[in-house]
Amino acid sequence: EAEVAQSPRYKITEKSQAVAFWCDPISGHATLYWYRQILGQGPELLVQFQDESVVDDSQLPKDRFSAERLKGVDSTLKIQPAELGDSAMYLCASSLGGAARETQYFGPGTRLLVL
Amino acid sequence: AQKVTQAQTEISVVEKEDVTLDCVYETRDTTYYLFWYKQPPSGELVFLIRRNSFDEQNEISGRYSWNFQKSTSSFNFTITASQVVDSAVYFCALSQDTGRRALTFGSGTRLQVQP
């Protein structure tokens, strides 16, 4: 069964350090999403890619966060410098073409703790 | 803008009881899609069901059933004869054809099923 892969599963870092998360979507899925889930809340979209292009990054804190999907397959989300408030679960999801009717499939997430 | 409200923060039941999780949504679109996801302690979001705005038929899948009512903007989820394995956080989510197509999630309902 095809799955969305993410690594690392857990990351502990100190504030002001740089961190990076990796996501490999289901093969053939053109659309990739990064969500952030703060403890006790629902996930919120950070960035959406269609192939290698960003289609929505309106909620991405661009002063410290960056995301790329250079070849339209896997993706990296980076935070530099990390702040205490960045402690959260970072979830990656993918869907076939990006239409609203399509189901998004999620990876296991990366739990980030910033000390 | 779209919004999803899950007013029940936490529900605790005893095994074999029936339980209903409430979801109320807001959207200006006439075409939209509603989803339920399950998040077990491992953290991965597991897709349960998708419903489009033109299909108000209720659906049953084993012990799970969903009641979609456009008149009250609700999409409630019922688990019949709950089991300990049903313990998780359940999220209702919405996507729409115009504007942002990513999912808008509610804040989730934590279900604890006691043996």
Contacts between the chains, C-beta under 8 A, distances in Angstrom:
chain1	res1	chain2	res2	distance
A	33	B	102	5.8
A	35	B	102	8.0
A	35	B	103	8.0
A	40	B	107	7.5
A	40	B	108	7.9
A	41	B	107	5.6
A	41	B	108	7.4
A	42	B	4	7.6
A	42	B	91	5.5
A	42	B	93	7.5
A	42	B	105	3.1
A	42	B	106	5.5
A	42	B	107	5.2
A	42	B	108	5.5
A	43	B	45	7.3
A	43	B	91	7.7
A	43	B	103	7.4
A	43	B	105	5.3
A	44	B	105	7.3
A	45	B	100	7.3
A	45	B	102	4.2
A	45	B	103	7.3
A	48	B	101	7.6
A	48	B	102	5.4
A	56	B	100	6.0
A	56	B	101	7.9
A	56	B	102	6.5
A	58	B	100	7.8
A	89	B	43	6.0
A	91	B	45	6.7
A	93	B	45	7.7
A	98	B	101	6.4
A	99	B	97	7.8
A	99	B	101	7.0
A	100	B	31	7.9
A	100	B	32	7.3
A	100	B	33	5.6
A	100	B	95	4.1
A	100	B	96	5.6
A	100	B	97	5.0
A	100	B	101	4.4
A	101	B	33	5.3
A	101	B	50	7.6
A	101	B	52	6.3
A	101	B	95	7.7
A	101	B	97	7.8
A	103	B	35	7.3
A	103	B	47	5.5
A	103	B	50	5.6
A	104	B	47	7.7
A	104	B	102	8.0
A	104	B	103	6.2
A	105	B	47	6.6
A	106	B	37	7.6
A	106	B	44	5.9
A	106	B	45	4.0
A	106	B	46	7.8
A	106	B	47	7.8
A	107	B	44	6.9
A	108	B	42	6.8
A	108	B	43	6.0
A	108	B	44	4.6
A	109	B	43	4.6
A	109	B	44	6.5
A	111	B	43	6.9
